[in-house]
Amino acid sequence: MTLPTWAAPVATGPVRASVTLPGSKSLTNRYLVLAALAEGPSRLRAPLRSRDTLLMARALQELGITIEDDAATDPVGTDPVTDWVITPGPLRGPARIDCGLAGTVMRFLPPVAALATGEVDLDGDARARERPMAAVVGALRDLGVRVDAAPGDHLPLRVHGRGAVHVDTVQLDASPSSQFVSALLLAAPRFARGLTLRHVGPPIPSQPHVSMTVEVLRDAGVSVDDSEAAGEHPTWRVEPGPVGALDIQVEPDLSNAAPFVAAAAVTGGEVRIPSWPQYTTQAGDAMRDLLDAMGAEVSLDRSGLIVRGTGELYGVDVDLHDASEVATVVAALAALAEGPSRLRGLAHVRGHETDRLAALTTEITKLGGDVTQTEDGLVIVPRPLHGGVFTTYADHRMATAAAVLGLRVPGIEVEDVGTTAKTLPDFTGLWTAMLAGHHTPGPRDGERR
């Protein structure tokens, strides 16, 4: 099937814009899970409404949770926004959950389904059936939960929920994805005896996401001991007990900000992201240091983040093990830089929406680039690039990387740019408005259920 293409616009001069982005996908989906397990109704203020978060909301509704829209006012302006009000209830099956291609849905919800009464079936897109699931499936079985799975413990799954989990200790290898740890920690306060979870294996990738999970659990009043989380075998202890209701503002998505702030560096312009948090557990915050290392000027104050391009774009040698979400944009910057780059710590992204190392190698090479895969990353040597069709492989981060390349390279046609709706509704509208120099408010409501 031939997919539609989008002509990535070339920047005709320095980009100068302010871009207001919607809420973090990672935080929105964690808050949704905790709100579903809470003692009373919760309010998520200005949550992200994208394919991944709508899939999570619908999945929880399928399990018996009530999620309603409620009008509110933007705390940083006057634009009307819509909050989500989540009212918990007994978790029950039978239920059929569409995970799409959302790692947070396919991995976070099996432990939640173990707390339901009845059978819960989970399936997703074709690529979702290839993504690693064995660690969370194996851990649930070790905790006494019956789980039927496809060969290799892939989707589709059937979780036979019995309303409770009584075993309180488990170990697993979370080296393919930090989401395996987060999945079990989020459900753990509702386990009968809590949970002690121990990681055995190579280092966990995207460690900030585990820290994010611990922080949101504490926001809900859950007792978490992570004093051994930095040891040789990281260990977490979650005490059983009530999950408090939330009333919380969702931070803007800093990983979705990556291509926009990269635009300032690529074009020698200036891009401002309002409400960038002073402190955050989001991995996308790494863009500040990465852009600084690549030659941009970066400043953060109470009003937000400002990135200014200097006309210089340097290659880097950088370990992105904890910030792999921004690797595709960093790869695009590296392909446009003035010297070679080495991106390390990325072996695990072969199991993301697509094999991102293979995809970046193929697509940048097709445009005339020089990219070599290593065991855990890429070596990128800048070469003159030309236009062509950039295949996205249903991966939103591939699409935004192509847009960054298109700022400098005429004739790039991005296949299936609509895949960006997975985490950022109307990416193309935001991108076009940024290039026009307009203040570009991010979509707050997106698709309505």
N, C-alpha and C positions, 0 to 999 in steps of 0.2 A: 504494500500500500504506500502510495506517495503521500508524504506529509507536507503540509503547507510550510512555506518559508517566510521569514521576516527579514527585510533588508536592514541590517544593522547600520544606524546612521553614523556618518563620519563627522567628527567635531570640526567645525570651520574656524574655531578659535578657542581660547581658554574658556572652560566651563566655569560659570559663576552662578551658584544656585544654593538654595536652602531646601533640603529634602527631609520631610517629616515621614518617618516610617511607622508602619503598624507594629503591633506587639510581637514579642518573641514567640516563635513556635515552640521552642523547647520549654519555656516557662508556662505558656498557655496549656500545653498538654499535661505537664506535671500538675498544675493547679487543678485541672479538670479531674484528674484521677483522685487527688486528695479530697476535693470537694465532694466527689461521689461517695467517698468513704467516711465523710465527716458526720458529726453528731447533729448538725443543723444546717440550714440553708447558707450558701456562700454566694458572694458577688465577685465576679471578675470584671474589673473595670478596663474597658478598651482592649479586650482580648484580640488576638489575631484570628481572623476568619479566612482561612485558606483551605485547600483540599485536605491537608493533613489534620488540621484542628477540627474541621467539620466531620471528618471520618471518626475522630475520637469522640466528639459530642454525640454523633449518631450511635456509635457503639455503646456508649454508656446509657443512652436512652433505650437501646435494645435490651439492656440488662435491668431496666426498671427505674432508671434515674430520670428525674424531670429537669429539663434545661429550657429556660425561657428567656426571651429577649426583654430588656427593660431599658427604656430611654434614659439617657444621662447627658451630662455636659462635659466636654473635653476640658480637663483640668488645666491644660496649657493654652487654651484658647476659648473660642465661643462656638465651635462647630458642634452640632449634635452628634453624639455617638451612641452606641447601643452596648450596654453591659450584658453579661450572661449571669443569670441567677440560677444556681444549681441547688436543687432540693433532693437530698439523698433519700433512699428507700431501700427495702430489702432487695438484694441482688438475686436475680432469678433467671433460670433457663426454662424451656429451651430458647436459645438465642443464636442468631446467625450474624456474625460480625464481618464486615468488609474492611480489610486493613489497607486496601489500595496498595501503595508502595511506601507507606509510612512506617519507618522503623519503630517509632514510639508507640504506634498502635499495635503492631504485631508482637512487640516484645513486652510492653507494659501491661497489656490486658490479659494474657494467660494467668498470671498470679491473681489478678482481680477475679477472673472467671473461676478460680479455685475456691473463692469465697461465696460464689453463687450456689444456689440449689438447682441442680439440673445440668443438662448438657449444653455446652457453649461451643459452637463451631466457628473457627476463624480461617479466613482465606483472603487472598488479595490478587493483585495484578500478576501477570505471568512472571515478571522479574522477582516479585516478592517470594515466589516459590523457590527461588535460588538463593535467597539471602540467608546468612547463618542464623539458626534458631536453636541449635543443639544444646547450648549451655543453659538456656532458661528451661527448655523441655526436660533436660536431665536433672536440673536442680529441683523442679517441681516433683518429678518422680521420686527423688531422694527425700522429699518432704512428705511423701505419702499420697500425692495427688495422681490420679490416673489420667494419663494424657495419651491419646492416639495421634500418631503423626505419620506423614509421608516418609518414605525411605530417606535416611540421613537426618531424621527429625526436622524436616522442613515443613512449611505449610503445604496443604491444609492440616489444621489441628482440630482435635475435639478434646476439650477439657471436661472431665466429668466432675462438676462441682458438687461438693457435699456440705457447703455452708461454713466450713471451718478448716483450718490447717493446724495440726497439733504438734508436729515436729518442729523444733526450734533451732536446729543447727544444720548448715549446709556449706559445702565448698564447691567452687566452680572455676572454670577457666574463662575469664572475661576478656582475654586478649583480642578476640575479634571485634568486640564492641563494648563500650562502657554501659550501653543501654541494658545489658544483662544484669549488671549490679543495680542500676536504678530501678529496674522493673521489680525486683524482689524487695528492695528497701521501701518502695512506695506502698506496697501492700502489707508489709511486715507488721505495722502497728495493729492491724486487725487479725493477725494470726493469734491463736489462743495463748501462746507463750512467747510471742515476739519472735525475733530472729537474730541469730549470730551468723553472719555471712563471711566466708573467708575466700579470697581469691588465690588460686594456685596456677601459675603459668607465667608467661612473659608479661611485661608491663601492660597495664590497661591503657588503651588509647583514649584521647579526649577526656583526660582526668577532670578538667573543670566541670564537665557535665555531672560527674558523681558529686562533686562539691555543691553544685546547684541543687541536686536532689536532697542532699543533707540539709541545705539551707531552707528549702521549701518545707521539708518535714518539720523543722524547728519552728518555722513560721506558723505551722498548724498545731504547735504545742506538743509535738512528739519528741520523746527523749531518744537521742541518737548519740552513741559513743563512737567517735571516729578517731580516738587517740592512737590507734594502731593502723590507721589508714595509709601511713607512709612507710610502713615496714616492708620487710622482704616478702611477706605474704599479707597484703593488706586485709584488714579485718574490720567489720562494722558490727555494732550491736544496736538493734532497735528494740526498745521496750514495748510490751503490749500496752494498749490503753486507748483512750478516746483520741480521735482526730478532731481538732477544733475547726469550727467554721472559719472561712476566710472572707475578708473584705480587702481586696488588694488591687493595686494598679499594676498592669503588666508592662514591663520595660519594653522599649522599642527593640526590634530584632537586630542585633549588632552584626550577625553574619550576613543578613540581607543588606546591611549597609555597605558591605565590602566593595561591590562593584561601583557604588556611587562615590565613595571616598577615593577609590582607585582612579576614577575619572579625573579628579583634580590633579593627581600625580601625572597621568598620561598626557593631559592637555596643558599643563602649566597653569591651571586655573585654581578656583577656590570653591570648596563644597562644605557646607555646614550641615550637621545633623543635630537638630534640637533634642534636648532631653537625654543626651548620652549620659548614662549614670556615672557618678564619681567612683562608685564601687560596684562591681558586678561579678558574678560567676560565669557570665556568658563567654564562651571561647572566642567569639568574634571581636572581643576587646583587644585581642592580639594584633589586630590591624593597625593600632596606633604605633606600636613598636616596629612592625614590619614596614610600614610606610616611611617611618623615620629612617630606618636602615637603608631604604631604597632611594632616599634623597629628598623626600617631601618634608615640609614643615608642618608639625602637628601640635595643636594646642587644645586643651580641655579646660573649660571653666563651668560655672554653674548654668550657663545658658546652653551648653552643648559642646560638640566637637567641631573644630575647624581644621581642614586639611588644605594646605596650599602647595601646589606644584611649583617647583623651582626651575624647571627646564632640564633638570638632571634626573635620570632614572637608572639607578645602579643595580647590577646583579647582586645576589645574596647567596650565602651558604647558611641554610636555616633548617632547624628541626621543627616540623609542624605536627609532631605526634599529638600534642594537646590542642591543636587548633586546625585540625584537618578540614573543618567546614569551609575555611577560606583558601584552601590549597588551590582550587581551580582558578580563582582570581589572581592569586600570587603567581601561578604558572603563566597566566596571560600577561601580567606585568613583566615577568622574566623574559618572555618572548619579545617584548618591546624594549628591553633595557639595553644599556650600553656595554654590558659585559656578561659573561656566563653566570648561571645560577645553578645551585644544587639544592633540591628540596628533599629532605630526609624525614624519616619517621612515619612514612605513609603506607606501609604495606597493607594496613587494615582497610584502606579505602578501595581495595579491589572488591570488597564485599558490600559496598554502598549501593546506591540506586543503579549504578553500573560499575564496571571496573574502571575507576577514574584514571588510574595510571595508564592503562591501555588506551582509553578513550582520548585523553589529552595528547598522548604520543601520536596517535593516528590523526587526530584532527589538526593539530598545529603543524605536523609534518605535511599534511595535504596542502596547507597554505604556504609551504616553502620553508617552514621552520626546521630546526635541528633539535630533536628531543630524543633522549635515550633513557630507557627504563633501567633502574638499578633494582637491587633486591628490595629496597624499602622506599623508593622515591624516583625522582627524575633529575637528569642533568639537561639543562636547557641552554643552548648557545644561540644568541640572537642572530637571525638572518633576515634579509629582506623578505617581507611577506606579501602575498597577493590574495586577491579575492577568491571565493569559492563557497560551496555549500558546507556548512559546519553542522555535522550531525550531533544531536544532543542525547540520543539513547534514553529518552524519557527522563533525563536527569536535569533538574532545575539549575544546579550549579554549573553544569556545562553550558547551559544557555546564557547565563549571566557572564561567564568568562568570554564567550564569543562576542557579547556586546562590548566588553572592554577592548578586545582586539579591534573591533569595528570602528572604534573612535579614531584609530590611526590608519586602518587598512581599508581602502575602498573595495566594495564589491563582496563583502561577506554576507551570505544568506544563511540565516539561522533557522535550521529545521525545527519545527514544533516548539516555537518559543512559548507557546501556551503552557508548556510543562512547568513554567515558573509559578503558575498558580498553586502549585503544591505548597509553597510557603509564602508567596508574595503575589496577591491579586494585582492585576493591572501593572505588571512590571514595565511593559512597553510604554504605557501612558506616563508613568513616573520618569522613565528614561528620556522620553521625548521632551517632556516639560523641563527636565533638568537641562537638557541641551539648549532649550530656548531661553534659559536664564530665568525661568519663573520659580517662585516659591512653589514647591511641589508637595502638598499634603498627601500622606499615604492613605489608602483606603481603610476606613475604620469598620465598615459593616460587611463589605464583600457580599458573598452569596447568602441569602436568607434561607433558613431551613424551611 
